[in-house]
């Protein structure tokens, strides 16, 4: 059963206050299936939020996560707790504010104790950074909680640490040859049209193509001789492509230079 946020607040009060005679010290945890993740710019990756209740029952949960929109974007949410709770607030995210919210309640029946998965979040890595976090802001309202019998039993809510590296550059020949290339993609991410340009310090035969992450050719942009110190610019229509990461590959002989094209609708 899906419910609105207004109904959520009413149901939360019932779930927290309406079950009498039970109280416990804080003992439960919210955590991710991994504490640290390293991905490349343009990659999509999945993380799961798990509850460790330490064998304590839970009648209500509320999850509020924040992330830095300069580096991360949510492109999908999948609720994994449908069998545990009767009433659900539809999981939602806001990439302009960098937040994820969801909640669920169970009245009149005890949920399973122990460890269980709650939601899977799919992120898109937008830009390189040594460290960015997905975290529970615990000093504001509303905040993440696990409750039963009028008591918030959430003792700890772990952060997810994400390192984003630059998209790869691969040279089958001498890797230093890449220094003679300039490959640019903008705006990145893009929702309608992306532009790709390249410039070479030496005249060469080149092929410029766009591939999906499975290696399927999306479009060949250029195949021919490129002149010295001349900018070649191309328009790539991305409005019909699914949100995610694609690779723009510039090939000269046995040297490849790649840049991620991020599509975000």
Steps between C-alpha positions, in 0.01 A plus 500: 500500500646837395423811704562873482747692713214658702360159577855389579525742793168383644591135460840561652344639818266201521780254439736661749253591774220252454686186603524504876710322754822472301814708526863425448834673492625608161655199333417486127709611201449626147787417270595458136602171343844661452668772706728626221467488121737610224350563156592681180351825381190412298445162669167392644506292817255344746500516878257349748384637834478226764355488850677314777239490776708287738194277544278794606158537329427811291158652431606806301798627304580831340804544272640838400827508305698786353772509233704759313335573165829622353627142509200267520156468349232244584351332193295227669347373825367150568321416823605161639285489814154436352457178693582650837282812533134559413505873431760671282588851400614475139881541493595828336812698418581859406820556304471877533514474881706181524260298715329162522192442718292193579303356790282204597282393792369178645203500739379199692769264378866465589754531220786253469792570730864475401653618171298585189532712185273801464574691180739489205622836368658541157746789477674664206855629564520845343850637567833390651554554873720350767204465736128568503243353738145373509390561857214524750467861630418426864489858633193610302132403473384278345786260563558128458354281774405145597232481766288261701274553801556874524880474489744586224739205513737628231846520653717540192451605136808441286619721214595376154839632381540531123820568306453596135799470267538651155372300206769273361754577234645193328800500267588171333801686361707739711252658743677837465358534151171595666662828600467605135121470512230723642156342535214694663134425580248765614259555663565194710259368621260582217130429446439606139812578299868448583791645309827320434817660367855388443829653389831331410852635514590285199298413192371143530240254384240485780167341583266666752210288627248476784439164670279380784659325798443161338715600204209549257564773243252786543636734233815556297571874500814519285715266294778655296811715498514774764715805430758644741369738770150508355192475721240246390161544668196270493147503636370183667125461547453326837131566572406150383775326698430351842646678802844368578859512384634461147856510368630735233806330349762675285725250325822578314678187384547291814439783746162554663384807689164477681263742669174421675177647366247511783131505405261615772131555425 
